[in-house]
Amino acid sequence: MTHPVISLKPSYNSVIRGCPGLPDTLPRIECQLRVRSNNSLPFKLVKIEIVLKTIEIYFNKNLYSSNNSSFTPFNRPSDPSNGHSDTSNQNISIHYKKNIVLSHPTHDGDDLNNDLIGIDIPLTIGLPDDIKETNYNPKFGKTQTFLDCTVFYTEVGGGSSNKKRNFLYPVNVERYTYLPSPSYFRPINRSNITSPDQKFLISYSIENPCVSMNNDTLKLSISIRLNPFPNNATTPSSNDFDVSTPTLFSTKKKFKSKLKLKSITTQILEYLEILKNQSEFSSTQTTNILQTSVRQVDQIISMNSMIFQFNLKIFTKDKILQSFRSSESSCPETKLLINKIDDIPLQYHSSITTIGQHFNVSHYLSIRFKFNKSLKNFEINHPLIISFWSVSQLPLIENLILQERQTAKFAKKFYKNFGRIKNTSNNNNSSNCLEYPSLPPIIYNFNDPETNNRFNILYSQKDPSRTDPSKLRRVPVIQ
């Protein structure tokens, strides 16, 4: 039975040109939509529907129990992607939708029909500025972008009822908004932060507030000392200070302090925010601890600053992938890894900072100070950004951005020959998106000698006389 076969041919190595998140590089999809007959016999093309959409799904908070093993993300019988999830956990953003219909017959002469064996349609689809990157977070959710192509057709001589064939192509989006570069993220310095009880002054600095998921190290420095001018501080009790009244000629001063810092705990946290309506995210956040580090101090705090240095490793990838980066000399246990999970390649399985139409994932650094019993413990939080890119990739990425900006200038001149690039607004989320002019398709007609030559289609006659064209059998030759 004759039916169309749908495929995509990228214009370059990737279907995405430009850098998503950087509008001056004209981020867009450039590819060729190919529709071919499966057996070289003709079919009637009714229309082609093309949709570019992003699907965001957040998981239920009890999806992964605490006793699940590290193999859970690779064998998830209760994954919402299996079709058993609540539809409220899913949001679909339509970025582009277009119906393509042939405006003129494909045959010359009196037979006005759309009998053909193939068609090639050049596609250029602009990506919106706020498109969300492809990501799979094993705790919170996943984001995928698809190019959905549906061909409506009828069989020649097989009735007038329409049939359809669908082709769903995953598009892996990588945003260039967050780069762990010193030119974008300057070191953070916070000085003389007063503790809630006004007794201490804390200063901290973060050398690289934007880190990557590839085991980059967060460099943190913390200093703490007594506050010499505790404004509005609570009057200390006799258990806190025992200081004799000094005189001008005193030679000895008795000082006894029980202000002791027991430990400093640092944590890397990720937060899930879910959109309640079109303009407000939920105030309640779901928290997940990515990493915890405890530094035992057990020292008395004085007027002199106590300085602590931390080098915090950021491990946001799945534990199975982390085992292959172990520094141990022994080989890790052999495990079978599949290349994709729900059409998302393994390199996108990590916790990164993302912003979307349905849910956000953000990251914070938590610093907790624990004191002896007479003092109140307190905590300091600072936002972090975890990028998909690593520091070692920065020179290559910066060169790529420069090249894409140059290519975008030539692309504007090229598309100007077929019309002009229009700046439109997406009705779903009011994000800016560019609409490119349509490029002429290539149509492969039935019984066309040039088409037969191109696809190496030969004829084999069943009748010995070889005079009846209706008995010709088309034989496709695959080279």
MOFEN-V16226 format. One record per helix or strand. SS is the DSSP state (@ for helix, = for strand). FROM is the first residue (numbers start at 0). TO is the last residue. Records with the same first field share a line. If there is no record, write none. Layout:
BEGIN
SS=FROM-TO ; FROM-TO
END
This chain:
BEGIN
==3-9 ; 15-16 ; 27-36 ; 42-57 ; 89-99 ; 114-125 ; 134-136 ; 140-154 ; 162-170 ; 187-193 ; 199-205 ; 209-211 ; 213-225 ; 240-242 ; 254-256 ; 259-274 ; 280-280 ; 285-299 ; 305-314 ; 316-316 ; 339-340 ; 343-344 ; 348-349 ; 353-353 ; 358-370 ; 377-386 ; 421-424 ; 431-434 ; 441-444 ; 456-460 ; 471-475
@=22-24 ; 71-73 ; 79-81 ; 86-88 ; 318-324 ; 345-347 ; 390-415 ; 448-453 ; 468-470
END
